[in-house]
Amino acid sequence: MPGVVPLIAALAVGLGIGVLSGMLGIGGGTIMIPVFKLGFGMTPVVCTATSLFAIILTAISGSIGHIRGKTCVPKLGLAIGLGGAVTSPVGVWLANLSPDWAIMAAAICVILYSAVTMFQKALKVTNAPSDVSHETPWTMQRKSLLTGAAIGMAAGVASGYVGIGGGFLIVPMMLQLLEMPMRLTSGTSLIAVMILAIPGVIAQAMFGNVDWLIGLFMALGTMPGAFVGARLMSRVPERTLRLLFAGFLVVAAVALLVDQLGIL
């Protein structure tokens, strides 16, 4: 059983992760996994499992804030989430068959891919507030739901395998394939993450890989943080949001790589 200090640390770190989660539309796993691996000494498979558990509670809190602020598309989030829920157990199954280094290598690759995509998108937009009135309205079409379900299925496998909620793929793919504004992708992604992570957690629990206590305390910090982040999101310029997202992804990937190579 973890001591008092690790639990307090998980609570404090979770608060900061939650703010970023609410603003950027990620479950927070891109930061939780390096924290669990480097700070708590968990094995890769326990990192992924515990991260998924904490992500669900974080996403619930962030989604509530986005729904209240009307900075999401609930129907699209539901379609993406259901698509991911179908495939996330497949990712969990693959993770439990893979060596630790393969899981960490996959995490590093997908995080870096998302970072590069987000940097490219950031360079194409102006640094105006993300909810400016002159922004061209985005309209969801029927094919948007089908595309969303496909995005969810891809993110679901990656989420179950790597232990990240899926926002690291969902947000860039919505920007690229659906051409949504960033102010709508973040909240929509959190709704999807909230749904698609549930089957993955159930599957990981069956393998006995979840550290419930650390995950719970991490989530107790992320939940209020995610709600605050969702409220702040509309006040931050679009380019700044995308650069923040990309920057934190790079930091997370480098931290994992340094640890895996044993450089420190």
KAKAPE-V823445 format. One record per residue. N is the residue number from 1. RES is the residue in one letter. PHI is phi in degrees with one decimal (999 if undefined). BURIAL is 1 if it has 16 or more other C-alpha atoms within 10 Angstrom, else 0. D_LAST is the distance of its C-alpha to the last C-alpha in Angstrom with 2 decimals. Layout:
N & RES & PHI & BURIAL & D_LAST
N & RES & PHI & BURIAL & D_LAST
This chain:
1 & M & 999 & 0 & 27.02
2 & P & -63.2 & 0 & 24.41
3 & G & -76.9 & 0 & 25.09
4 & V & -67.1 & 0 & 26.43
5 & V & -61.7 & 0 & 23.30
6 & P & -59.7 & 0 & 21.39
7 & L & -68.3 & 1 & 24.64
8 & I & -65.4 & 0 & 25.09
9 & A & -62.7 & 1 & 21.56
10 & A & -62.1 & 1 & 22.34
11 & L & -64.3 & 1 & 25.64
12 & A & -67.7 & 1 & 24.34
13 & V & -63.5 & 1 & 21.64
14 & G & -59.5 & 1 & 24.37
15 & L & -61.5 & 1 & 26.73
16 & G & -66.5 & 1 & 24.66
17 & I & -61.7 & 1 & 23.95
18 & G & -61.6 & 1 & 27.68
19 & V & -60.7 & 1 & 28.77
20 & L & -64.3 & 1 & 26.76
21 & S & -61.3 & 1 & 28.09
22 & G & -64.5 & 1 & 31.65
23 & M & -80.4 & 1 & 31.44
24 & L & -104.4 & 1 & 29.71
25 & G & 79.1 & 1 & 31.17
26 & I & -107.1 & 1 & 28.03
27 & G & -70.5 & 1 & 27.72
28 & G & 105.8 & 1 & 24.30
29 & G & -63.5 & 1 & 22.42
30 & T & -62.4 & 1 & 20.30
31 & I & -104.2 & 1 & 18.68
32 & M & -60.3 & 1 & 19.35
33 & I & -61.8 & 1 & 17.43
34 & P & -60.1 & 1 & 13.98
35 & V & -64.7 & 1 & 15.11
36 & F & -62.9 & 1 & 16.33
37 & K & -74.2 & 1 & 13.33
38 & L & -85.9 & 1 & 10.60
39 & G & -92.2 & 0 & 13.19
40 & F & -112.2 & 1 & 15.61
41 & G & 66.2 & 0 & 13.90
42 & M & -75.4 & 1 & 16.67
43 & T & -71.9 & 0 & 17.11
44 & P & -53.6 & 1 & 17.50
45 & V & -69.7 & 1 & 21.27
46 & V & -72.1 & 1 & 21.52
47 & C & -57.0 & 1 & 19.42
48 & T & -65.8 & 1 & 21.94
49 & A & -67.7 & 1 & 24.91
50 & T & -67.9 & 1 & 24.23
51 & S & -61.4 & 1 & 23.46
52 & L & -59.5 & 1 & 26.83
53 & F & -61.8 & 1 & 28.64
54 & A & -65.5 & 1 & 27.45
55 & I & -62.8 & 1 & 28.16
56 & I & -58.5 & 1 & 31.81
57 & L & -67.2 & 1 & 32.53
58 & T & -62.4 & 1 & 30.71
59 & A & -65.9 & 1 & 32.71
60 & I & -60.3 & 1 & 35.95
61 & S & -63.5 & 1 & 35.60
62 & G & -65.0 & 1 & 34.68
63 & S & -63.3 & 1 & 37.49
64 & I & -58.9 & 1 & 40.04
65 & G & -63.8 & 1 & 39.21
66 & H & -71.2 & 1 & 39.49
67 & I & -63.8 & 1 & 42.71
68 & R & -64.1 & 0 & 44.24
69 & G & -86.1 & 0 & 43.26
70 & K & 56.0 & 0 & 44.53
71 & T & -114.1 & 1 & 41.35
72 & C & -158.1 & 1 & 41.09
73 & V & -121.1 & 1 & 43.24
74 & P & -54.9 & 1 & 43.54
75 & K & -62.9 & 0 & 45.41
76 & L & -67.3 & 1 & 42.86
77 & G & -60.2 & 1 & 40.02
78 & L & -64.9 & 1 & 41.99
79 & A & -63.1 & 1 & 42.50
80 & I & -65.3 & 1 & 38.83
81 & G & -63.1 & 1 & 37.89
82 & L & -66.5 & 1 & 40.51
83 & G & -61.8 & 1 & 39.43
84 & G & -70.7 & 1 & 35.85
85 & A & -63.4 & 1 & 37.07
86 & V & -69.5 & 1 & 38.83
87 & T & -103.5 & 1 & 35.83
88 & S & -62.2 & 1 & 32.83
89 & P & -61.8 & 1 & 33.70
90 & V & -64.3 & 1 & 33.47
91 & G & -63.2 & 1 & 29.84
92 & V & -62.3 & 1 & 29.20
93 & W & -60.0 & 1 & 31.05
94 & L & -65.4 & 1 & 29.03
95 & A & -62.9 & 1 & 25.70
96 & N & -76.3 & 0 & 26.92
97 & L & -97.1 & 0 & 27.82
98 & S & -96.3 & 0 & 24.54
99 & P & -69.9 & 0 & 21.45
100 & D & -56.5 & 0 & 18.30
101 & W & -64.5 & 0 & 16.66
102 & A & -68.1 & 0 & 19.88
103 & I & -64.5 & 1 & 19.86
104 & M & -67.0 & 1 & 16.44
105 & A & -63.1 & 1 & 17.52
106 & A & -64.1 & 0 & 20.76
107 & A & -60.4 & 1 & 19.29
108 & I & -62.2 & 1 & 17.31
109 & C & -64.1 & 0 & 20.53
110 & V & -70.0 & 1 & 22.93
111 & I & -67.9 & 1 & 21.01
112 & L & -65.8 & 1 & 20.78
113 & Y & -58.7 & 1 & 24.43
114 & S & -64.7 & 1 & 25.51
115 & A & -64.6 & 1 & 23.80
116 & V & -62.3 & 1 & 25.60
117 & T & -60.3 & 1 & 28.84
118 & M & -69.7 & 1 & 28.69
119 & F & -60.7 & 1 & 28.07
120 & Q & -61.6 & 0 & 31.10
121 & K & -66.8 & 1 & 33.19
122 & A & -63.5 & 1 & 32.31
123 & L & -71.8 & 0 & 33.68
124 & K & -95.6 & 0 & 36.97
125 & V & -117.5 & 0 & 37.90
126 & T & -82.3 & 0 & 39.14
127 & N & -91.9 & 0 & 37.55
128 & A & -86.4 & 0 & 40.46
129 & P & -54.5 & 1 & 40.18
130 & S & -71.5 & 1 & 39.40
131 & D & -118.1 & 1 & 42.70
132 & V & -60.6 & 0 & 45.03
133 & S & -71.2 & 0 & 48.62
134 & H & -85.4 & 0 & 49.15
135 & E & -63.3 & 0 & 46.46
136 & T & -65.7 & 0 & 48.06
137 & P & -61.0 & 0 & 48.42
138 & W & -100.6 & 0 & 46.64
139 & T & -114.7 & 0 & 48.93
140 & M & -82.4 & 0 & 47.86
141 & Q & -111.8 & 0 & 49.88
142 & R & -60.2 & 0 & 50.43
143 & K & -67.4 & 0 & 48.24
144 & S & -63.9 & 1 & 45.45
145 & L & -67.4 & 1 & 45.37
146 & L & -67.1 & 0 & 45.25
147 & T & -63.0 & 1 & 42.46
148 & G & -61.5 & 1 & 40.65
149 & A & -62.2 & 1 & 41.07
150 & A & -66.1 & 1 & 39.65
151 & I & -59.3 & 1 & 36.61
152 & G & -62.6 & 1 & 36.19
153 & M & -64.5 & 1 & 36.44
154 & A & -66.4 & 1 & 33.66
155 & A & -67.2 & 1 & 31.44
156 & G & -63.3 & 1 & 32.38
157 & V & -61.6 & 1 & 31.03
158 & A & -63.5 & 1 & 27.73
159 & S & -63.5 & 1 & 27.61
160 & G & -65.0 & 1 & 28.31
161 & Y & -76.7 & 1 & 25.83
162 & V & -89.8 & 1 & 22.83
163 & G & 85.2 & 1 & 23.77
164 & I & -110.6 & 1 & 24.22
165 & G & -54.2 & 1 & 27.69
166 & G & 115.8 & 1 & 28.65
167 & G & -61.8 & 1 & 29.06
168 & F & -63.5 & 1 & 26.42
169 & L & -103.7 & 1 & 29.07
170 & I & -63.0 & 1 & 32.23
171 & V & -62.0 & 1 & 32.08
172 & P & -61.0 & 1 & 31.61
173 & M & -70.0 & 1 & 34.18
174 & M & -67.0 & 1 & 36.70
175 & L & -64.6 & 1 & 36.36
176 & Q & -83.5 & 0 & 36.86
177 & L & -86.5 & 0 & 39.35
178 & L & -106.0 & 1 & 41.29
179 & E & 54.3 & 0 & 40.95
180 & M & -84.8 & 1 & 40.53
181 & P & -72.6 & 1 & 39.73
182 & M & -58.5 & 1 & 36.34
183 & R & -65.4 & 1 & 38.18
184 & L & -98.5 & 1 & 39.46
185 & T & -69.4 & 1 & 36.50
186 & S & -61.5 & 1 & 34.22
187 & G & -66.9 & 1 & 36.75
188 & T & -63.0 & 1 & 37.94
189 & S & -62.7 & 1 & 34.46
190 & L & -63.7 & 1 & 33.95
191 & I & -60.9 & 1 & 37.27
192 & A & -64.1 & 1 & 36.25
193 & V & -60.8 & 1 & 32.85
194 & M & -56.8 & 1 & 34.71
195 & I & -85.2 & 1 & 36.91
196 & L & -71.9 & 1 & 34.79
197 & A & -76.7 & 1 & 32.05
198 & I & -60.5 & 1 & 34.66
199 & P & -61.4 & 1 & 35.37
200 & G & -64.1 & 1 & 31.68
201 & V & -65.2 & 1 & 31.16
202 & I & -59.6 & 1 & 34.29
203 & A & -65.3 & 1 & 33.15
204 & Q & -65.8 & 1 & 29.70
205 & A & -62.8 & 1 & 31.56
206 & M & -65.0 & 0 & 33.77
207 & F & -86.1 & 0 & 30.80
208 & G & 74.3 & 0 & 29.68
209 & N & -100.0 & 1 & 26.29
210 & V & -91.7 & 1 & 26.69
211 & D & -89.7 & 1 & 25.36
212 & W & -62.5 & 0 & 28.45
213 & L & -69.6 & 0 & 27.92
214 & I & -62.6 & 1 & 24.49
215 & G & -62.4 & 1 & 25.75
216 & L & -65.6 & 1 & 28.96
217 & F & -68.5 & 1 & 27.51
218 & M & -61.8 & 1 & 25.23
219 & A & -67.0 & 1 & 28.44
220 & L & -61.9 & 1 & 30.47
221 & G & -83.6 & 1 & 28.36
222 & T & -71.1 & 1 & 28.28
223 & M & -61.2 & 1 & 32.03
224 & P & -66.6 & 1 & 33.40
225 & G & -64.1 & 1 & 30.67
226 & A & -65.8 & 1 & 31.64
227 & F & -65.5 & 1 & 35.28
228 & V & -65.6 & 1 & 34.65
229 & G & -60.8 & 1 & 32.60
230 & A & -64.7 & 1 & 35.49
231 & R & -71.4 & 1 & 37.92
232 & L & -78.6 & 0 & 35.95
233 & M & -56.5 & 1 & 35.49
234 & S & -70.3 & 1 & 39.02
235 & R & -96.6 & 0 & 38.56
236 & V & -103.8 & 1 & 35.61
237 & P & -58.1 & 1 & 36.41
238 & E & -57.4 & 1 & 35.81
239 & R & -63.5 & 1 & 33.64
240 & T & -61.0 & 1 & 31.48
241 & L & -59.4 & 1 & 30.99
242 & R & -67.6 & 1 & 29.97
243 & L & -66.9 & 1 & 27.55
244 & L & -59.9 & 1 & 25.94
245 & F & -59.4 & 1 & 25.64
246 & A & -64.2 & 1 & 24.16
247 & G & -61.6 & 1 & 21.70
248 & F & -70.0 & 1 & 20.26
249 & L & -64.8 & 1 & 20.10
250 & V & -62.6 & 1 & 18.02
251 & V & -58.9 & 1 & 15.51
252 & A & -62.7 & 1 & 15.43
253 & A & -64.9 & 1 & 15.10
254 & V & -64.2 & 1 & 12.21
255 & A & -61.5 & 1 & 10.26
256 & L & -66.4 & 1 & 11.30
257 & L & -64.9 & 1 & 10.60
258 & V & -60.0 & 0 & 6.93
259 & D & -67.5 & 0 & 6.83
260 & Q & -65.2 & 1 & 9.56
261 & L & -81.1 & 0 & 8.37
262 & G & 69.7 & 0 & 5.50
263 & I & -64.9 & 0 & 3.79
264 & L & -96.0 & 0 & 0.00
